[in-house]
Amino acid sequence: MSSAKPFWVFGYGSLMWNPGFATPETQPARLHGWHRAFCIYSEHYRGTPQKPGLILGLLPGGACRGLAHRLPRTGYDAVRRYLRTREIDNDGVYEEEVRPIHLHDGRVVEALVYLADRRHRQFAGKLPAARAAALVRRGKGATGTNVDYLRNTVTHLRDLGLRDHTLEELARRAGASGAPRR
């Protein structure tokens, strides 16, 4: 865990629609130098070791738009423990770092970001579209189907006025382009 005490977390996938804690403020945000990609095999949340799904990670290059949630001052340590358990302890496939993000209102703040650990055995990298779609179609784990995860991500990006053509194409191929389940 980082030694810094950031008061924001950057959501680019399920943290956008399900942060899992009461946040006092949420803002559209951009993280420079990283982009979202379906690049991690999921063996817990959206798949199993026998039938892994495919989830998002942040990879170097470009920029990523998502949502920033401010962490509450009261209960801060409990929220940090929750985020560590959720993002790191189950599979260990994310690295927690503190990076500057640009909020929609013009502020630049330090935020927790969860980057894909490219050395981890569950790191898939950029897979061919047909293979990625097959993994998403079959993936089902502790928090639901991989199709719902993809559908929710695409829907929430659209709600923010953002388009991610790569994710939209994956959703089309995987049959995830309908309305999300919340």
KAWOSUL-V635887 format. One record per residue. SS is DSSP state (h for helix, s for strand, l for the rest). OMEGA is omega as a letter, one per 40 degrees, with the letter a starting at -180 (999 if undefined). Layout:
SS:OMEGA + SS:OMEGA
This chain:
l:i + l:i + l:i + l:i + l:i + l:i + l:i + s:i + s:a + s:i + s:i + l:i + l:a + h:i + h:i + h:a + h:a + l:a + l:i + l:i + l:i + l:a + l:a + l:a + l:i + s:a + s:i + s:a + s:i + s:i + s:a + s:i + s:a + s:i + s:a + s:i + s:i + s:a + s:a + s:i + s:i + s:i + l:a + l:a + l:a + l:i + l:i + l:i + l:i + l:a + l:a + l:i + s:a + s:a + s:a + s:i + s:i + s:i + s:a + s:i + s:i + s:i + s:a + s:i + s:a + s:i + s:i + s:i + s:i + s:i + l:a + l:i + l:i + l:a + l:a + h:a + h:i + h:i + h:i + h:i + h:i + h:a + h:i + h:i + h:a + h:a + h:a + h:a + h:a + l:a + l:a + l:a + l:i + s:i + s:i + s:i + s:i + s:a + s:i + s:i + s:a + s:i + s:a + l:a + l:i + l:i + l:i + s:a + s:i + s:a + s:i + s:i + s:a + s:a + s:i + s:i + l:a + l:i + l:a + l:a + l:i + l:i + s:a + l:a + l:i + l:a + l:i + l:a + h:a + h:i + h:i + h:a + h:i + h:i + h:i + h:a + h:a + h:a + l:i + s:a + s:a + l:a + l:i + s:a + s:i + h:i + h:i + h:i + h:i + h:a + h:i + h:i + h:a + h:a + h:a + h:i + h:i + h:i + h:i + l:a + l:a + l:i + l:i + l:a + h:i + h:i + h:i + h:i + h:i + h:i + h:i + h:a + h:a + h:a + l:a + l:a + l:i + l:a + l:a + l:i + l:a + l:999
